[in-house]
Amino acid sequence: MEMLYHQFKRRVFGMAHRIVGPNDAEEVAQEVFVRVFRGLAAFRGDSALSTWIYRLTVNASLSHLARRGRRQEVGDETLADVPAAPEVSRDPGLAARIERALAALPPGYRSILVLHDIEGLSHEECATILDCRVGTCKSQLHKARGRMRELLGPIGGTSQ
Amino acid sequence: MTCDDVRPQLTAYLDGELEGDRGSAVRGHLRGCEACRTTANDEAALRDGLRALPTLDAPSGMWAKIQTQLANAEIADSEQPRWRRVLARWSPQHWVTPRLALASGAVAVIFCAWAWRAARRDHDLVPRSALVLPQLPQVPVPAPTPTLTTGDVATEIAALPKATSDSYAAAAAELEQLATQARTSWSALQQKQFDAKVAELQHDITTSGEGRPRQRAYRVLIRYLERATTRDEVAFADTRGTP
């Protein structure tokens, strides 16, 4: 059990951190591992164990956001419209800007970016975790990146 | 290829998911279009930036907290009433698995197919003649019989003897005609006897009462005329051997 925890702790905590934010990440990660260990006997092996654990993580994070949203009466759109935090000007690093833009995204877009771009999962795995079709997953990723670019403004990359 | 065609494909292109001509077409457009090239550069930088984000490590005390939560959950399980544990075991999330749902669906389909076949078999047991009426030839519909009253029936019954006598008379007249044709081959004596006998029998008819007696008299005359026309010996009993 402990081995399983050490194998997945970084990814589970990382996903939860980026979807729900730093304050609630540990609480969500704990909830995920408790669910994993209590439900391990009932795990049917329909998908890979990692996919199942990531799915539990995303679902727990989104549920947590929904509960928190109800408590704070803050919707996704409100979150997305929150102006950039004042720390932006003090932190010129791209990684920090990206983290802030990510936090301002709606949870759905945030989930697909975390799974595909940050955790590097394939579209098939993302589709299984998010319980949608691969085409929907690709389309959501395109929209999420577009929204991120809007929030970040020109990045000045030289990839071509 | 326009910018509107290229923009939706940029994500797939940058992730290396566009192959062959489609990838080449997007690349060709990017060479000539600065706006799309900037967008593509920004998206690629964003993608690289996301990939390069540092891996976050879980807090050091998290494992201990998880163990505590698991222990608390087990204690809560043990304190739960037995009926709740049984109920939890039978809750839909435990037994309605996709496989079970699929199996139930298959059983339902098989049952419906069986019921349908059984219904068809019962249907086939009924003779087809009972199901499809034969095409009968068109039969003209008889004119409706006029309704008879009690008085009409009595009149008809009363008229029956006379009708019978009339038909006898008609038969006798026909036979008499035949006999007239046949008498040319008779002797004079035979003709004389025949005339006398016919006169006698007709007299009996006219003197007999209406109904059965007259019919009987007619039947005697008819029998005699039949014998005479066929030259039966009885008709000329007293002239045997001299036709």
HADDOCK unambig.tbl for C-alpha pairs under 7 A between the chains (distance, minus, plus):
assign (segid A and resid 9 and name CA) (segid B and resid 58 and name CA) 6.10 0.50 0.50
assign (segid A and resid 10 and name CA) (segid B and resid 56 and name CA) 6.11 0.50 0.50
assign (segid A and resid 10 and name CA) (segid B and resid 57 and name CA) 5.08 0.50 0.50
assign (segid A and resid 10 and name CA) (segid B and resid 58 and name CA) 5.64 0.50 0.50
assign (segid A and resid 13 and name CA) (segid B and resid 58 and name CA) 5.62 0.50 0.50
assign (segid A and resid 14 and name CA) (segid B and resid 55 and name CA) 6.77 0.50 0.50
assign (segid A and resid 14 and name CA) (segid B and resid 56 and name CA) 5.17 0.50 0.50
assign (segid A and resid 30 and name CA) (segid B and resid 62 and name CA) 7.00 0.50 0.50
assign (segid A and resid 30 and name CA) (segid B and resid 66 and name CA) 5.66 0.50 0.50
assign (segid A and resid 33 and name CA) (segid B and resid 66 and name CA) 6.99 0.50 0.50
assign (segid A and resid 34 and name CA) (segid B and resid 66 and name CA) 6.36 0.50 0.50
assign (segid A and resid 34 and name CA) (segid B and resid 70 and name CA) 6.15 0.50 0.50
assign (segid A and resid 95 and name CA) (segid B and resid 49 and name CA) 6.35 0.50 0.50
assign (segid A and resid 95 and name CA) (segid B and resid 53 and name CA) 6.09 0.50 0.50
assign (segid A and resid 117 and name CA) (segid B and resid 47 and name CA) 6.40 0.50 0.50
assign (segid A and resid 117 and name CA) (segid B and resid 50 and name CA) 5.90 0.50 0.50
assign (segid A and resid 117 and name CA) (segid B and resid 51 and name CA) 5.66 0.50 0.50
assign (segid A and resid 118 and name CA) (segid B and resid 50 and name CA) 5.38 0.50 0.50
assign (segid A and resid 118 and name CA) (segid B and resid 51 and name CA) 4.82 0.50 0.50
assign (segid A and resid 118 and name CA) (segid B and resid 53 and name CA) 6.98 0.50 0.50
assign (segid A and resid 142 and name CA) (segid B and resid 11 and name CA) 5.67 0.50 0.50
assign (segid A and resid 145 and name CA) (segid B and resid 43 and name CA) 6.90 0.50 0.50
assign (segid A and resid 149 and name CA) (segid B and resid 43 and name CA) 6.97 0.50 0.50
assign (segid A and resid 154 and name CA) (segid B and resid 42 and name CA) 6.45 0.50 0.50
assign (segid A and resid 155 and name CA) (segid B and resid 42 and name CA) 5.47 0.50 0.50
assign (segid A and resid 155 and name CA) (segid B and resid 45 and name CA) 6.69 0.50 0.50
assign (segid A and resid 156 and name CA) (segid B and resid 42 and name CA) 6.13 0.50 0.50
assign (segid A and resid 157 and name CA) (segid B and resid 41 and name CA) 5.15 0.50 0.50
assign (segid A and resid 157 and name CA) (segid B and resid 42 and name CA) 5.41 0.50 0.50
assign (segid A and resid 157 and name CA) (segid B and resid 44 and name CA) 6.93 0.50 0.50
assign (segid A and resid 157 and name CA) (segid B and resid 45 and name CA) 4.68 0.50 0.50
assign (segid A and resid 158 and name CA) (segid B and resid 41 and name CA) 5.68 0.50 0.50
assign (segid A and resid 159 and name CA) (segid B and resid 41 and name CA) 5.43 0.50 0.50
assign (segid A and resid 159 and name CA) (segid B and resid 44 and name CA) 5.96 0.50 0.50
assign (segid A and resid 159 and name CA) (segid B and resid 45 and name CA) 6.63 0.50 0.50
assign (segid A and resid 160 and name CA) (segid B and resid 41 and name CA) 6.33 0.50 0.50
